[in-house]
Amino acid sequence: MAAVSDVRRLQARVEELERWVYGSGGPRGSRKVADGLVKVQVALGNIASKRERVKILYKKIEDLIKYLDPEYIDRIAIPDASKLQFILAEEQFILSQIALLEQVEALVPMLDSAHIKGTSLEQRIHFQNLRQFGPKDTSPFLSMPPACSAWPRSTSSSSFREGKGLAWPHRDLLTL
């Protein structure tokens, strides 16, 4: 009964879509979109019935939809012994997570302190970035790059203006 109402609702939606697409005059031809969709579905069904692998895939898709249903897992009855084995297998992980949770709970009062609540998010991000790039990491940014072949060979003003003596490939961009 629900399938019939779904089909009727779908047909009404398609008819409304046809009114939007074709206007109040209806479709230009005698074929309607719903008829075309039915023909496509029948053709796909005929093709699928001839191929055994396609039949198997359709069956697997139905099974996949069934297994992805959240209510399906609730219907599966797992024995208590299996649940116990699963919990015992994860015992060390659970204990380590408990220890980490206790550490976090111990640090919550520090996070709730007034001086932390008074800082903005941008300031906290800035301070975190400063902690990551401490004084030992700033030395590469302050030193000059070593001399290389890309630097001008001659720095006299006339040769520099004319683009002579430059090792750069784009000399014409550097002329004044």
C-alpha positions as CSV (number, residue, x, y, z in Angstrom):
1,M,0.0,0.0,0.0
2,A,2.8,2.4,0.8
3,A,4.5,1.5,-2.5
4,V,1.4,2.6,-4.4
5,S,1.3,5.9,-2.6
6,D,5.0,6.4,-3.3
7,V,4.4,5.8,-7.0
8,R,1.5,8.2,-7.1
9,R,3.5,10.9,-5.2
10,L,6.4,10.4,-7.6
11,Q,4.0,10.6,-10.6
12,A,2.6,13.8,-9.3
13,R,6.1,15.3,-8.8
14,V,7.0,14.3,-12.4
15,E,3.8,15.9,-13.7
16,E,4.5,19.1,-11.8
17,L,8.1,19.0,-13.2
18,E,6.6,18.6,-16.7
19,R,4.4,21.7,-16.1
20,W,7.5,23.7,-15.1
21,V,9.6,22.5,-18.0
22,Y,6.9,22.5,-20.8
23,G,4.6,25.2,-19.4
24,S,0.8,25.0,-19.3
25,G,0.6,23.7,-22.9
26,G,2.1,20.4,-21.9
27,P,4.8,18.5,-23.7
28,R,5.5,19.3,-27.3
29,G,5.2,15.7,-28.3
30,S,2.8,13.0,-27.2
31,R,5.5,11.3,-25.0
32,K,5.7,12.3,-21.5
33,V,8.8,12.3,-19.3
34,A,7.3,9.6,-17.1
35,D,6.7,7.3,-20.1
36,G,10.3,7.9,-21.2
37,L,11.6,7.0,-17.7
38,V,9.5,3.8,-17.7
39,K,10.9,2.8,-21.1
40,V,14.5,3.4,-19.8
41,Q,13.7,1.3,-16.7
42,V,12.3,-1.5,-18.8
43,A,15.3,-1.4,-21.1
44,L,17.7,-1.5,-18.2
45,G,15.8,-4.4,-16.7
46,N,16.0,-6.3,-20.0
47,I,19.7,-5.7,-20.3
48,A,20.3,-6.7,-16.7
49,S,18.3,-9.9,-17.0
50,K,20.5,-11.1,-19.8
51,R,23.7,-10.6,-17.9
52,E,24.4,-12.8,-14.9
53,R,27.0,-10.5,-13.4
54,V,24.6,-7.6,-13.5
55,K,22.0,-9.7,-11.6
56,I,24.6,-10.5,-9.0
57,L,25.5,-6.8,-8.7
58,Y,21.9,-5.8,-8.3
59,K,21.6,-8.4,-5.5
60,K,24.8,-7.1,-3.8
61,I,23.5,-3.5,-4.0
62,E,20.3,-4.6,-2.2
63,D,22.4,-6.4,0.4
64,L,24.6,-3.3,0.9
65,I,21.6,-1.0,1.4
66,K,20.3,-3.5,3.9
67,Y,23.6,-3.6,5.8
68,L,24.0,0.2,5.8
69,D,20.6,0.6,7.4
70,P,21.3,1.7,11.1
71,E,18.3,-0.3,12.3
72,Y,19.7,-3.5,10.8
73,I,22.6,-3.5,13.3
74,D,20.2,-3.3,16.2
75,R,18.5,-6.4,14.9
76,I,21.7,-8.5,14.9
77,A,22.1,-10.4,18.2
78,I,25.7,-10.6,19.3
79,P,26.3,-13.2,22.0
80,D,27.5,-11.9,25.4
81,A,30.6,-14.0,25.2
82,S,31.6,-12.3,22.0
83,K,31.0,-8.9,23.5
84,L,33.1,-9.9,26.5
85,Q,36.0,-11.1,24.3
86,F,35.9,-7.8,22.4
87,I,36.0,-5.7,25.6
88,L,38.9,-7.9,27.0
89,A,40.8,-7.5,23.8
90,E,40.6,-3.7,24.0
91,E,41.3,-3.6,27.7
92,Q,44.8,-2.0,27.5
93,F,43.5,0.6,25.0
94,I,40.5,1.4,27.3
95,L,42.8,1.8,30.3
96,S,45.2,4.1,28.4
97,Q,42.2,6.2,27.3
98,I,41.0,6.4,31.0
99,A,44.4,7.6,32.1
100,L,44.4,10.3,29.4
101,L,40.9,11.4,30.3
102,E,42.0,11.7,34.0
103,Q,44.9,13.9,32.9
104,V,42.6,16.1,30.9
105,E,40.2,16.4,33.8
106,A,43.0,17.4,36.1
107,L,44.0,20.2,33.7
108,V,40.5,21.6,33.2
109,P,40.9,24.1,36.1
110,M,44.0,25.5,34.5
111,L,42.0,26.0,31.2
112,D,39.2,27.7,33.1
113,S,41.5,30.3,34.7
114,A,40.8,34.0,34.2
115,H,44.0,34.8,32.3
116,I,43.3,32.2,29.7
117,K,39.7,33.2,29.3
118,G,40.8,36.8,28.9
119,T,42.9,36.2,25.8
120,S,41.4,36.2,22.3
121,L,41.7,33.3,19.9
122,E,44.0,35.2,17.7
123,Q,46.4,35.9,20.6
124,R,46.4,32.2,21.6
125,I,47.2,31.2,18.0
126,H,49.9,33.8,17.8
127,F,51.5,32.5,21.0
128,Q,51.3,28.9,19.8
129,N,53.0,29.9,16.6
130,L,55.8,31.6,18.6
131,R,56.3,28.5,20.7
132,Q,56.6,26.4,17.5
133,F,59.2,28.7,16.0
134,G,61.5,29.4,19.0
135,P,64.8,31.4,18.9
136,K,66.8,28.4,17.7
137,D,64.7,28.2,14.5
138,T,65.0,31.9,13.5
139,S,68.6,31.8,12.5
140,P,68.0,30.6,8.9
141,F,65.6,33.5,8.4
142,L,68.1,36.1,9.5
143,S,71.1,35.0,7.5
144,M,71.9,36.1,4.0
145,P,71.7,33.5,1.2
146,P,75.1,32.4,-0.2
147,A,76.4,34.0,-3.3
148,C,75.3,32.1,-6.4
149,S,75.5,32.4,-10.2
150,A,72.2,34.2,-10.3
151,W,73.6,37.4,-8.8
152,P,74.9,40.1,-11.2
153,R,78.5,39.7,-12.2
154,S,79.1,43.4,-12.7
155,T,77.4,46.0,-10.6
156,S,78.6,49.1,-12.4
157,S,75.7,51.4,-13.3
158,S,76.2,51.6,-17.1
159,S,76.4,47.8,-17.6
160,F,73.6,47.3,-15.1
161,R,71.3,49.6,-17.0
162,E,72.1,48.0,-20.4
163,G,71.6,44.5,-19.0
164,K,75.2,43.5,-19.7
165,G,77.0,41.3,-17.2
166,L,73.9,39.9,-15.7
167,A,73.5,36.1,-15.3
168,W,69.8,36.3,-15.2
169,P,67.9,34.8,-18.2
170,H,65.5,37.8,-18.5
171,R,67.8,40.7,-19.1
172,D,65.3,42.7,-21.1
173,L,63.0,42.9,-18.0
174,L,65.8,44.6,-16.0
175,T,66.6,47.4,-18.4
176,L,65.5,50.9,-17.4
